[in-house]
Amino acid sequence: MMLPTHAIAGMLLALPAALAMPEFGSVALGAGFLGGVLPDLDMYVGHRETLHYPVYYAAVGVASLPVTLLIPSATTVGLTALLLAAAAHSVADVFGGGLELRPWEATSRRAVYDHYHGRWIAPRRGVGYDGSPTDLLLTVLLAAPLLAVVGPPYRWLVAGALVVAIVYASVRRTLPTVAEHLVSSLPAWTTPYLPARYRARHAPADE
């Protein structure tokens, strides 16, 4: 799934806490947004492995829930929202495409690395791929309740993420070709430092 989908999903996940504890509403929504974004900071360094933890984020996030309920504070609410949003991101990526440059071709058997079991989880492809029409539809559906409930500045943040999602989805199929042209113009010494999906027309099955 594309980053705006994850960011909006993280905010939606934090919405109940924001409504139940309005004094921490801003913290919850902000942490949900950041947690939705956090795993994809590994985009160019071990993508979906370095910062994607489908088991550990969920375990720690769920364990922190009773602490948050017993001792609500900006720290506990924010940390729990961050962890649960990051867990949702890591798990949701399993239902998208694999790590290949053109995920609609379904050549990769790797979706997200499960550190707990020490293996890659295969992509389910229920949402197609990041930026697919299904992914965009999901983004719109997730954004709708947030736009109806939250106020500024988070309403503008959701609207901005939605605009980014629409633009990204509209050009998604052309991006691999653009990336290949850019990579072909780079000095040869940079090649080993690029993710495999940018070095070949088809990423290897174990990418």
N, C-alpha and C positions, 0 to 999 in steps of 0.2 A: 504494500500500500504506500501511497505517496505521503510525504511528510505532513502536508496540511491535514490529511485525514487523521493521522496519529495525534497531531497537536489538538485538533478539535475534539477528538475522542477522549483525550486526557482531561480536557476541560469539562466535558460532559460527565465523565466519571467523578470529577470533584464537585459537580453541581449540588448533589444532595448535602454534602458537608457545608457548602457555602450557604445553602438555604437554612439548614438546621442550626448553624452557628454563624450568623451574619457578621459577628465581630471579627471572624476569621475568613470571611467570604473572599476577600481579595487575595489573601495568602493561598487559600485552597485552589482558586481558579488559576492563579499564576503558577503554582507548583504543578497543577495538572497539565498546564500547557508545556512547562519545561520538561516534565516527566515524559510527555508524549514525544518531545523532540530528542531527549537525551540519547536513546540508543543509536540514533542515526548520526551521531557525531563520529561514529567509526566508519563513515561512508567510504573513505579512501584508505583506511588502515584496518584490514581484516573485517570488512563489512559483514554485519549480522553475526559476528563472532566476538569481536573485542568488547563491545558494550551491550550486546543482546544477551539477557539472562532470563529466559522464560520461566525457569524454576525458582532461582534465587530471589529475583525481584518480588515475585508473588509470595514466596514464603516469608520474607522479611516484612513485606507490606501488610500481609494478613496478620502476622504476629504483632505488628505495631498498632493495629486497630483498637484492641482493648485498652492499650496505654493511652491512645488518643481520646477515647471515650471517658476514661477515668481522670486523665490529666490534660484536658484540652488547652492547647496553647498554640501560638503561631508556629512554634518549632514542631510539635507533634503533628498538628494538622498538615502543615506543609510537607513534612517528611513522608507521612503516610500517603498523601495525594501524589507526591512525586514518585514513590516506589510503585504504587498501584498503576499509575499511568504508564510508567516504564514497563511494567509487567504486561499490561494490556498491549502495548506496542510490540513487545517481543513475541507474544503469543499470536497476535493478529497477523504478523508477517508470514506465519506458517500457511495462512489461508490465501496468500497471494502467489506471485510467481517466484521463480528461482533467481539465482544470481547472474544469469547470463545477460549479455548486453541487450538482447532482444527477448525479453521474457515471454512474449507471446509465442515464441517458437518452441518453448517447453523443452529445452535441451539440458537443463541443469537439474540435478537431484538434490541440490542444497538450498534450503530456505532459511533456516535459523540453526545456529549451533547450540546444542543442549549441553552445557558444561557439567551438569549433574550426572548425566548418563554418558558423557564423553563421546557424543556422536552428533552428526548432522540430522536434522529433521527434514524429511522430504516435503517439497511444496504441495499443498492441496489444490491450489489454483482456483478456489471457489470465488475469489474476487477478481480473477483474471491476472492482472499485473498492476504495478504502480502506474497510475494515470490512465487506467482503462476506463471505459464508460461506466462499468459497474462500480469501480472505485470512486469515480466522481459522484455518482448517484448516492453512494454511501456517505460521502463527505457532506453533501447537501442535506441528507436526512439527519445526520448527526448535528449539523449546524443549526437546524430549524429551532429546536427547543432552546438552545442557547440564545439565539437572536431574539426569541420571544420573552426570555426571562431576565437575562443579565443586562446591566446598564453599561454606560461608558466607564472606563476605556475598553473593557473586555468585549463589549459588543462590536467595537471597531476592530479589535484584534481578530475576532471570529470572521467578520466581514472581509478583512484583509486576507486572511488565510483562505477564505472561499474564493476570492478573486485569483490568488496565486494558483489554487487548485484548478480553476477553470482554464487559465492560461497554460499551465503545465500539461493538462490533459489534452488540450487542443494541439500541442506540438510534440507530444510524447513520442509518436512513431517516427518523427524526423530526427530526434536527438541522437540516436546511435550513429547515424550517418555523419552528423555534424561532429560528434566526438571522434569518429574514425579519421575524419579529415584533419582535425586539430592534432590528434596524436601523430599522424603521419608527418606533420610539419615540425615535430619536436626533435631535438638532437637525439642521436642514437643512445647516448649514455643515460638518458632518462627512462628508457624502456623497462629495465628491471624494476624500477620503482613504481610502475603503473600497475593497477589491478589487472588480473588476467583478462577480464572481460573487455578491457580497452586495448588489449594487445592482439586480439584475434577476432576474426569474423564470427566464429562460434566459440564461446567459452567452453573449456573442457568439462566433461560431465561431473568431475569432482571439484569444480570451482565453487 
